[in-house]
Amino acid sequence: MNKTVEKLKEEFLAVLPPTAFFFVALHIVGLVRALTTQGTGLPVMSSAQIALAALIIGKAVLLADLWPAINRFPQKPLMYNIVWKTVIYYLVASFIHYLERLYDFGKEAGGIVAGNQKLLATIVWPHFTAIQIVLLVIIFNYCVIRELGRAIGEERLLRMFFRQPAGEVLAGHEKAGGPASHAARR
């Protein structure tokens, strides 16, 4: 029983950061969607739906991270893995976004096939595309933060963002051989 509780705790702590990030991010997407579809009669996502989607994406991120090819470019600059992971996470998130719409239309039409036909016939493509662009930017930012954490260490990243004043971070960077210390040596 104790091993089960430990495993559940470990799983919860692993899924918490991406889920929290996407919970906030998807609320932004939901707000954008609500503002762009105001007056059209299209349904607005509830906070519970957003929480479920964030949990699904958080779990999808963890599952994608188990895929051996996820860190495909370990010997290249960070941008390679950032772009690669952004594409993978974006495809998963887009699929989830489409399934959310399909679920709504499927309930309304009385089945998945009929719902898909109705969805494709009535979707407002500019609105859908706008949401997808916002989602892409959010996922890209997630990947940048995540890869920086992997490269410099999560503890150091957290310290830099939440615990240490910016002046101390810059002073520590100069001592560690950052650009300012190189300029001082010239």
DRENTI-771599 format. One record per residue (C-alpha): chain; y, z, x negated; residue in three letters; residue number from 0. Coordinates in steps of 0.001 Angstrom, whole numbers, plus 500000, padded with zeros to 6 digits. Layout:
BEGIN
> ch:v:w:u:aa:i
> A:Y:Z:X:Ala:NUM
...
This chain:
BEGIN
> ch:v:w:u:aa:i
> A:500000:500000:500000:Met:0
> A:502414:500874:497167:Asn:1
> A:501873:497457:495524:Lys:2
> A:502673:495740:498823:Thr:3
> A:505911:497679:499194:Val:4
> A:506860:496886:495585:Glu:5
> A:506121:493178:496115:Lys:6
> A:508182:493136:499321:Leu:7
> A:511042:494900:497544:Lys:8
> A:510862:492421:494654:Glu:9
> A:510825:489481:497094:Glu:10
> A:513759:490929:499056:Phe:11
> A:515839:491453:495903:Leu:12
> A:515066:487907:494750:Ala:13
> A:516040:486284:498040:Val:14
> A:519145:488442:498581:Leu:15
> A:521639:486694:496222:Pro:16
> A:521062:483110:497426:Pro:17
> A:520838:484265:501042:Thr:18
> A:524111:486208:500802:Ala:19
> A:525832:483258:499100:Phe:20
> A:524625:480800:501724:Phe:21
> A:525335:483229:504570:Phe:22
> A:529011:483186:503606:Val:23
> A:528970:479473:502765:Ala:24
> A:527286:478475:506017:Leu:25
> A:529815:480512:507972:His:26
> A:532466:478351:506293:Ile:27
> A:530500:475251:507289:Val:28
> A:530170:476632:510820:Gly:29
> A:533915:477246:511002:Leu:30
> A:534652:473718:509764:Val:31
> A:532184:472334:512307:Arg:32
> A:533727:474401:515118:Ala:33
> A:537204:473194:514205:Leu:34
> A:536214:469542:513874:Thr:35
> A:534189:469479:517096:Thr:36
> A:536550:471562:519216:Gln:37
> A:536860:469981:522658:Gly:38
> A:533842:467684:522208:Thr:39
> A:531335:469919:523966:Gly:40
> A:529064:470060:520904:Leu:41
> A:527393:473460:520467:Pro:42
> A:528737:475858:517842:Val:43
> A:526258:477780:515700:Met:44
> A:526034:481500:516287:Ser:45
> A:526102:484035:513473:Ser:46
> A:522404:484707:514092:Ala:47
> A:521591:480995:513672:Gln:48
> A:523649:480928:510484:Ile:49
> A:521855:484022:509176:Ala:50
> A:518483:482398:509867:Leu:51
> A:519572:479164:508149:Ala:52
> A:520872:481163:505155:Ala:53
> A:517556:482984:504917:Leu:54
> A:515656:479694:505091:Ile:55
> A:517850:478097:502410:Ile:56
> A:517627:481257:500265:Gly:57
> A:513851:481120:500480:Lys:58
> A:513882:477351:499868:Ala:59
> A:515903:477939:496687:Val:60
> A:513305:480456:495490:Leu:61
> A:510460:478078:496317:Leu:62
> A:512241:475188:494581:Ala:63
> A:512706:477426:491546:Asp:64
> A:508902:477764:491317:Leu:65
> A:508599:473996:490940:Trp:66
> A:508038:473289:487218:Pro:67
> A:510451:470330:487213:Ala:68
> A:513380:472379:488540:Ile:69
> A:514644:473105:485006:Asn:70
> A:514129:469527:483981:Arg:71
> A:516819:469419:481295:Phe:72
> A:516559:472599:479190:Pro:73
> A:517713:470863:475986:Gln:74
> A:520743:469188:477590:Lys:75
> A:524191:470536:478524:Pro:76
> A:524298:472705:481660:Leu:77
> A:525702:469893:483780:Met:78
> A:522349:468069:483766:Tyr:79
> A:520505:470961:485411:Asn:80
> A:523481:471658:487684:Ile:81
> A:523496:468108:489044:Val:82
> A:519691:467972:489248:Trp:83
> A:519463:471262:491153:Lys:84
> A:522406:470325:493371:Thr:85
> A:520559:467178:494447:Val:86
> A:517343:469090:495177:Ile:87
> A:519018:471960:497032:Tyr:88
> A:521273:469504:498887:Tyr:89
> A:518290:467501:500129:Leu:90
> A:516613:470694:501373:Val:91
> A:519834:471938:503002:Ala:92
> A:520484:468527:504599:Ser:93
> A:516989:468496:506025:Phe:94
> A:517525:471993:507447:Ile:95
> A:520906:470946:508856:His:96
> A:519275:467955:510546:Tyr:97
> A:516441:470131:511907:Leu:98
> A:519000:472547:513397:Glu:99
> A:520636:469673:515267:Arg:100
> A:517216:468294:516234:Leu:101
> A:516199:471688:517641:Tyr:102
> A:519316:471800:519856:Asp:103
> A:518810:468248:521094:Phe:104
> A:515047:468725:521472:Gly:105
> A:515572:471708:523789:Lys:106
> A:518031:469680:525815:Glu:107
> A:515915:466500:525977:Ala:108
> A:512575:468211:526571:Gly:109
> A:510838:467327:523315:Gly:110
> A:511263:466509:519654:Ile:111
> A:510902:462728:519926:Val:112
> A:513306:462495:522867:Ala:113
> A:515612:464959:521118:Gly:114
> A:515610:462860:517955:Asn:115
> A:516459:459719:519941:Gln:116
> A:519271:461523:521744:Lys:117
> A:520515:463040:518484:Leu:118
> A:520668:459666:516740:Leu:119
> A:522359:458102:519781:Ala:120
> A:525002:460795:520257:Thr:121
> A:525633:462272:516819:Ile:122
> A:529234:462037:515701:Val:123
> A:528579:460638:512238:Trp:124
> A:532034:461385:510770:Pro:125
> A:531629:465054:511745:His:126
> A:528073:465192:510421:Phe:127
> A:529204:463528:507171:Thr:128
> A:532152:465921:506814:Ala:129
> A:529811:468909:507123:Ile:130
> A:527442:467339:504601:Gln:131
> A:530305:466914:502111:Ile:132
> A:531330:470564:502512:Val:133
> A:527684:471577:502101:Leu:134
> A:527398:469469:498930:Leu:135
> A:530458:471133:497384:Val:136
> A:529172:474603:498289:Ile:137
> A:525732:473908:496819:Ile:138
> A:527299:472447:493666:Phe:139
> A:529337:475643:493231:Asn:140
> A:526217:477743:493763:Tyr:141
> A:524412:475765:491062:Cys:142
> A:527329:476101:488628:Val:143
> A:527433:479879:489076:Ile:144
> A:523653:480153:488872:Arg:145
> A:523363:478069:485695:Glu:146
> A:526201:479991:484053:Leu:147
> A:524335:483189:484869:Gly:148
> A:521185:481760:483337:Arg:149
> A:523028:480588:480216:Ala:150
> A:525149:483646:479428:Ile:151
> A:523078:486248:481260:Gly:152
> A:523494:487499:484800:Glu:153
> A:524632:490942:483670:Glu:154
> A:527372:489477:481477:Arg:155
> A:528478:487120:484249:Leu:156
> A:528697:490001:486734:Leu:157
> A:530591:492099:484188:Arg:158
> A:533029:489237:483569:Met:159
> A:533657:488641:487275:Phe:160
> A:533560:492117:488750:Phe:161
> A:533811:494863:486127:Arg:162
> A:535816:493795:483095:Gln:163
> A:539530:492916:483142:Pro:164
> A:540265:489282:482240:Ala:165
> A:542190:490322:479107:Gly:166
> A:539126:492108:477743:Glu:167
> A:536899:489112:478500:Val:168
> A:539263:486808:476612:Leu:169
> A:539647:489255:473728:Ala:170
> A:535858:489580:473469:Gly:171
> A:535553:485792:473501:His:172
> A:537987:485490:470591:Glu:173
> A:536062:488100:468587:Lys:174
> A:532798:486298:469324:Ala:175
> A:534055:483042:467877:Gly:176
> A:535773:481472:470891:Gly:177
> A:538451:478773:470648:Pro:178
> A:541284:481234:469923:Ala:179
> A:539435:482708:466931:Ser:180
> A:538818:479211:465552:His:181
> A:542530:478460:465852:Ala:182
> A:543417:481708:464055:Ala:183
> A:541166:480753:461098:Arg:184
> A:542914:477409:460566:Arg:185
